[in-house]
Structures are given as C-alpha cells and as structure tokens.
Amino acid sequence: MMHKNPLRYLWFIYYIVIFLWECLKANVDVAFRVLHPNLPIRPGTVKIKTALKSDSGLTFLANSLTLTPGNTTIDVDKAAGVLYVHRLCIKNENPGSIPVAAKFERILKRIFD
C-alpha cells in the first residue's frame, strides 16, 4: 500500500541506501573473518522481537537480514512478532539482538505499517 503516501517512496530510497551500506560492511566483516582465522566465529540462533505487523514489512525485514552476509533468517512467527535468525558471530554484550535489524525495522515501519 505504498501508493497511499508518497513520502513512503522517499523512505524506501533511504532504506535502499542504508541496506547497501550495511550489506557492504557485513561483506567486509565476513571476508575479514575468512582471511583471518584467529577471529572468533560463534554461530548461533537469535530470537528477534519485531513491531512490524504487515506481511510485506516482515518479509522485507527477513529477506534483508538474509541478504546481509553472516545472517540467515530461519523462521518468522507473525503471531508472536518474532524472527529467528542464525548468525555467524553472536556478540557477547547482547546476544539477543542484531543492531542492523533494529535499524532496518525502524525504516521499514515507516514504509509498510
């Protein structure tokens, strides 16, 4: 339903720019981990709570995370508002979050919800 509010098109363009930047950073991170085997790889699954309600918004978020190297969306539970994402490296400070997911969600909420 993007056509109802033309401002959503500008947010979508902004989203594309942010997505490409985050994808580039993730590519460099994964390549660096491959080339330097001493860097930690701590794979695991993360449960992410999301406020997105629309199918389009959830699909966009899940696909964006999967397209970002180092992440793979395993499952989306729309009823619970939860995504399960497998990560290449889970950080120690907050293992239940993905900073890029929050950034994507904030913009996608303006586009789809």
C-alpha positions in Angstrom: 0.0 0.0 0.0 2.9 2.4 -0.7 0.9 4.5 -3.2 -1.3 6.0 -0.4 1.5 8.1 1.0 4.1 9.4 -1.5 6.6 10.1 1.4 7.0 6.3 1.7 8.8 6.3 -1.6 11.5 8.6 -0.2 11.8 6.3 2.9 12.2 3.4 0.5 15.0 5.1 -1.3 16.6 5.9 2.0 16.2 2.2 3.0 18.0 1.0 -0.1 21.0 3.3 0.7 21.1 2.1 4.3 20.7 -1.6 3.2 23.5 -1.3 0.7 25.8 0.3 3.2 25.1 -2.4 5.9 25.5 -5.1 3.3 28.9 -3.7 2.3 30.0 -3.6 6.0 28.8 -7.2 6.5 30.7 -8.4 3.4 33.9 -6.8 4.7 33.4 -8.4 8.1 32.8 -11.9 6.8 35.7 -11.6 4.3 37.9 -10.4 7.2 36.9 -13.4 9.3 37.6 -15.8 6.5 41.0 -14.3 5.8 42.0 -14.1 9.5 41.1 -17.5 11.1 42.1 -16.2 14.6 39.0 -14.0 14.7 36.1 -15.6 16.6 33.2 -17.3 14.9 30.5 -18.0 17.4 27.5 -19.2 15.4 24.1 -19.3 16.9 20.4 -18.5 16.6 19.0 -15.3 17.8 15.3 -14.5 18.6 14.4 -11.0 17.5 11.2 -9.3 18.6 9.7 -7.1 16.0 6.9 -4.5 16.0 6.2 -4.9 12.2 2.7 -6.2 11.6 2.3 -6.3 7.8 3.3 -9.3 5.8 5.3 -7.1 3.4 7.2 -5.5 6.2 8.1 -8.8 7.9 9.1 -10.3 4.6 11.3 -7.3 3.7 13.0 -7.5 7.1 13.5 -11.2 7.0 14.9 -11.1 3.4 17.1 -8.1 4.2 18.7 -9.9 7.1 19.2 -13.0 5.0 20.8 -10.9 2.2 23.2 -9.4 4.7 26.2 -11.7 4.9 26.6 -13.5 8.2 22.8 -13.8 8.9 20.1 -16.2 7.7 16.5 -15.9 8.7 15.3 -19.3 9.7 11.7 -18.6 10.7 9.1 -15.9 11.0 6.4 -16.2 13.7 3.9 -13.4 12.7 1.5 -14.2 15.6 4.3 -13.7 18.2 6.1 -10.9 16.2 9.3 -12.9 16.3 12.1 -13.7 13.8 14.6 -16.4 14.3 18.0 -15.5 12.7 21.1 -17.7 12.5 24.2 -15.6 12.9 27.8 -16.2 12.1 29.1 -14.5 15.2 27.0 -13.7 18.2 28.4 -10.8 20.2 28.9 -11.2 24.0 27.4 -7.9 25.1 23.9 -8.6 23.9 23.4 -12.0 22.3 19.6 -11.5 21.7 19.8 -8.5 19.4 21.1 -7.6 15.9 21.7 -3.9 15.7 21.2 -3.9 11.9 17.7 -5.5 12.4 16.6 -2.6 14.6 17.9 -0.1 12.1 16.1 -1.9 9.2 12.9 -2.3 11.3 12.7 1.4 12.1 12.8 2.4 8.5 10.5 -0.4 7.3 7.9 0.6 9.8 7.6 4.0 8.1 7.3 2.3 4.7 4.9 -0.6 5.3 3.0 0.0 8.6 
